[in-house]
Amino acid sequence: CLSIKRFDVTFIGKAAHAGGSPELGINALDAVNLVFAGVNAWRQQLPESSRVHGVVTEGGLKPNVIPHDTIQTTSESTATKQNAENLTNILLLFTNLQVFS
């Protein structure tokens, strides 16, 4: 029987108008995209019995506004939660965001 673990991660950035002053923003959705790319690469090394699934539950409200915060939900069917959390924390270094999990 597989043990399913679920955790939510909220990335906090800084909103800005994408057309007027995007350089003032810190895009929280970029962090979620990086996490998904990292998890997809990581899946290649997981045992066949392992499963990792994720969904973006909040990702911004308007296409012309850099999103201030995003939330992703991840579920895993093995004891790999610590590895996924480590990946999330490493990606924070690249995105200059805060995270709450």
C-alpha positions as CSV (number, residue, x, y, z in Angstrom):
1,C,0.0,0.0,0.0
2,L,1.4,3.4,-1.0
3,S,1.4,6.3,1.5
4,I,0.1,9.5,0.0
5,K,1.5,12.7,1.3
6,R,0.1,16.1,0.3
7,F,1.5,19.5,0.8
8,D,0.7,23.1,-0.3
9,V,3.3,25.7,-1.1
10,T,2.5,29.4,-1.3
11,F,5.1,31.6,-3.2
12,I,5.0,35.3,-2.3
13,G,6.4,37.7,-4.8
14,K,5.6,41.3,-5.7
15,A,2.8,42.4,-8.0
16,A,3.5,44.8,-10.8
17,H,1.9,45.9,-14.1
18,A,3.4,43.8,-16.8
19,G,3.0,46.5,-19.5
20,G,4.0,49.5,-17.4
21,S,6.7,48.5,-15.0
22,P,7.4,44.7,-15.0
23,E,10.9,45.3,-13.5
24,L,9.3,46.3,-10.3
25,G,7.6,42.9,-9.8
26,I,8.8,39.5,-8.6
27,N,6.8,36.9,-10.4
28,A,5.5,34.2,-8.1
29,L,4.1,32.2,-11.0
30,D,7.7,31.8,-12.4
31,A,8.6,29.9,-9.2
32,V,5.7,27.5,-9.6
33,N,6.8,26.9,-13.3
34,L,10.4,26.2,-12.1
35,V,9.1,23.8,-9.4
36,F,7.1,21.9,-12.0
37,A,10.1,21.7,-14.4
38,G,12.3,20.5,-11.6
39,V,9.8,17.9,-10.5
40,N,9.4,16.7,-14.1
41,A,13.2,16.2,-14.4
42,W,13.3,14.6,-11.0
43,R,10.6,12.0,-11.9
44,Q,13.0,10.3,-14.3
45,Q,15.1,9.1,-11.3
46,L,12.2,8.0,-9.1
47,P,11.4,4.3,-8.7
48,E,8.5,2.9,-10.8
49,S,6.4,2.7,-7.6
50,S,6.7,6.4,-6.9
51,R,4.3,9.0,-8.1
52,V,4.4,12.8,-7.9
53,H,1.5,15.0,-9.0
54,G,0.9,18.7,-8.7
55,V,-1.6,21.4,-9.6
56,V,-1.5,25.2,-9.5
57,T,-4.5,26.2,-7.3
58,E,-3.8,30.0,-7.5
59,G,-1.7,31.6,-10.2
60,G,-2.7,35.2,-10.6
61,L,-5.9,36.9,-11.7
62,K,-5.1,39.0,-14.7
63,P,-2.8,38.3,-17.6
64,N,-1.3,41.9,-17.6
65,V,-0.3,41.8,-13.9
66,I,2.7,40.0,-12.6
67,P,1.2,37.7,-9.9
68,H,2.0,38.5,-6.2
69,D,1.3,35.1,-4.9
70,T,0.7,31.6,-6.2
71,I,-0.2,28.3,-4.5
72,Q,0.7,24.8,-5.7
73,T,-0.6,21.6,-4.3
74,T,1.6,18.5,-4.6
75,S,0.8,14.9,-3.7
76,E,3.3,12.1,-3.5
77,S,2.9,8.3,-3.1
78,T,6.3,7.6,-1.6
79,A,8.5,9.0,1.2
80,T,9.8,11.7,-1.1
81,K,8.3,14.8,0.5
82,Q,11.6,16.0,1.9
83,N,13.2,15.8,-1.6
84,A,10.4,17.9,-3.1
85,E,10.6,20.4,-0.3
86,N,14.4,20.6,-0.9
87,L,13.8,21.3,-4.6
88,T,11.3,24.0,-3.7
89,N,13.8,25.7,-1.3
90,I,16.6,25.6,-3.9
91,L,14.4,27.2,-6.5
92,L,13.6,30.0,-4.0
93,L,17.2,31.1,-4.3
94,F,16.8,31.7,-8.0
95,T,13.5,33.6,-7.8
96,N,14.0,35.9,-4.8
97,L,10.6,34.8,-3.4
98,Q,9.2,33.9,0.1
99,V,7.5,30.6,0.6
100,F,5.0,29.3,3.1
101,S,4.2,25.6,3.3
